[in-house]
Amino acid sequence: MLPVLLAVLVAAGRAEADAAATPPHARPLVVLDAGHGGSNTGATGTLGGVFEKQVTLAVAQLVRDRLTAQGIDVVMTRDRDATLTLRQRVALANQRAADVFVSIHANASPERVQRGFETFVLTAAGVDVDGRALRSETGTPRDAVDGETALVLDDLERGAAQWEAADLAAAMQRELRAVRGAAGDRGVRQDAHHVLLGATMPAVLVEIGFIDHPQEGRELVEPATQIAIADALARAIAAACAAAVAPPA
């Protein structure tokens, strides 16, 4: 498939390809997605009245503050208790031509005994088949480019972004392991999470812990734990942004 897409780009001509490139930001731009929200509470915590949507928003806001302090622009998919569809979240990242998209979640298990943190990237099928099926809904705006060429460029960016997404996911696991302990490292995983489908930039979903675990669930609502997690995520995201804007060797 890739050779065909490249051939289309070459046929479009150098001038059009240059015009089609996503305009660079003056500063790196990250879209942070606090999972769930509003009527979608997410997982129920081990403590009464605590839901995933509250923990993810608190951590996302802390990550935002740390990134903006480093000169990185941040857009939140939600900065309050609001209901959003999964498509709205990734569409915002594409519309803003973000350099990185991170969706923050807290996990849960039927037995309430699992614990730990993990970071997801899309499967190959999620990038190729599902992403292209949804591309008309989530495309990146491109000035002076016809619709078909813009869709082809979206396809190319989705495929190329998976290398950076894998690097970001690995960095997140390393940073989380440093603050949460090696025993909780569940690794980098692949899944067709709908909130990542169609993203044209490096996009990951991070599960920061199990909110329903008797011990970890309590820790996840503690400010000190949320700060440590936010510090870890911010370090990984900042490194990814630095790599994204670094001039080619």
N, C-alpha and C positions, 0 to 999 in steps of 0.2 A: 504493500500500500504506500509506503513512504516514497519509493522512486516515482510513483505516479504523481503524488502530491508535489514533489520537487519539480517535476517536469511542468506541471501547471504553473508553478511560480516563475520558472524561467521564461515560459511563453508569455507571461503577463508583462515581462519587460522590467529592466532595472529601475526605471523611474517610478513605475507603479509600485514595485516592491519596497522601494525606499519610502514612498509616501504611506504605504500600508503599515509600516512598523509602528508599534505602539509608542506614542510620544513618551520620552523619558521624563521622570519626575525630577524636580529640583532636589528633592530629598526622597529617600526610600519611603514607600507607602505600604503599610500592613493593614489588612482587614482582620480584625479579631471577632470571632463569633462566640458569644456566650450561649452555650447549648440550651435548648428549650426556652421557656419563658411564657408568661401569661397563662392561658388555660392549659398549656402543655407543661406540666410540672416536672417531667422527667422522673427519675428514680426517687423513691422515698428513703430518707435517711434513717439511720438507727436511732436518732434523737427525734422526739416528737415535734412535729411542725417544721421540720427541715426537709427541703426538697432540692433535687439536683439543680433546678433553675436558679436557686439562690446562691449556691456555692459557685457555680460557673460564672455568674455575673460578678461576684466579689473578686474572684481570681482574675477574670478578664480585665476588670478595671485596674487592678494592681499591675498587671502586665502592661496595660496601656500607659500608666503613669511612668513606668520604668523605661519604656521605649521612647516616649516623647521627651524624657529628660536627656536622652542620648541623641536627640535631633532626628528621630524617626517619626514620620507622620502616621497616625493611627486613625482608622475609621472603625467604629463599633457597629456590628449589625444591630445590636440593641444596647442601650445604656440604661434601661429601666425594665420593669416587669411587663414585657410586651410579647404578644403572640406573633410569630413570623413563620412562614412556610420554609421548608428546606430550600426550595428553588429561589425564594427571595434572598436568601443569605448568600448563595454562591453567585447569583445574578449581580448583587451589589459589588462583590469583589471584581467581577469581570467588567462591569460598567465603570468602575473607578480605575481599571487597569492596574490593580494592586500588584506589588512585587511578591507578596507572600499572603496566603490565606490560612488562618489557623482556627479550627473549631475546637472549643474546650468543653469537655464533658466529664462527668463522674459516673463510674460504673456501678453495677449491681449484679447480684447472682441469686438464683432461686434458693440456694441453701444458705445464703448470707454468711458464707465462710471464706469466700475468695477475697484476696486483697492484692494490691500492687498497681502498677502503672504501665500503660502501653500506648504506643502511637501507631496510627493507621495511615497507610497510603492506599491509593486505588489499585485494584487488580488490573491486569492488562485488558480484560474485557470491559471493565468500568471506564478505562481511558478511551478505548477504541469504539466499541459498539454503543454503550449507553451514553457516553459523552457526546458522540456525533448525533445520536438521536435527539438529544436535548439542546443541541448547539444553537438552534434558532431562538431559543428562549433566553440564553445566557451569554450571548456573544459579546465580545469586546468592541466598543465603538471605534471605528477607523475612518478618519477623514479621507475624502477623495478616493475611496476604494469601492468598487462595485460589490454587491452582496455576496456573489459566489466566491470571489477572491477572498473576501473577508472571512468566509466560513472555512476556506482552505487554510488560511493563516491561523485561524483558531485551532484547527486540527493539528497543525505543526507545533504550535505552542503547547498544546496539551501533552503531546508526546514528549517533547523536549523537557518539559517541566518535571517529568517524573524522576529524572536523575537528581535534580535539586530537592524534590520532595523527599526522596529516600535519604539524602544527606541530612536534611532538616530533621526528619524523624529520628535518625540515629543520634543526632546531636541532642535532641530533646531527651532521649532515653539516657544518654550519658549524664546530662545535667541533672535530671531527676534522680538518677541513681546516686549522685554525689550528695544530695540533700535528703533523700528518702531511704537510702540503703539498697545495697545490691540484691537483697533477698526479695525485694518487691519488683524487680525488673522483669516484666513480662515480654519485653522485646518489641521490635518493629513488626507489624503485621500488615497483611493486605486484606481488604474487603471492599465491596462496592457500596460504601456509605453514600447515601443519596445527597448529603450536604456537600460532598466533594465532587459529584458528577458534573462535568462540563467546565470545571475550573481551568483557566488558561495560564495559570501561574502555579508555582509550587504550592501544594495544598495538602494539609495534614489534619487529622482528627486525633486529639490526645485525650486519653482517659487518665485523669490525674489520680485516681484511686477509687476504692469501692466504698460508696457512701453508706451502704447498708451493713458493712462489716462492724461487729461490736466495738472493736478498737479503732480501726482506720476511719470508720464513719464519724467517730467523735473527733478524731484528729483533724479531719477535713474542715470542720467548722471553727477550729481554733485559729485566731489571727496569725499566730506565729507560723503555723503550718502553711496557711495560705500565702503568707509573705515568702516563705522559703520556696514554695512551688512557683510563685510568680517570678521570683528572682531567676530560678532555673530556666523557665520558659523564655523569659526575656533575653537571657544570655544566648540561648540557642537561636532565637529569632534575629537578634542583632547581628550575630555572626553570619546568618544566611543573607541578611540585607547587605552586609559589607561585601560578601562574595558576589552578590547580584550586581552591585554598582562598581565593582573593581574593574579597571581597564584590562583588556585582554593582554596576556603576556606576549 
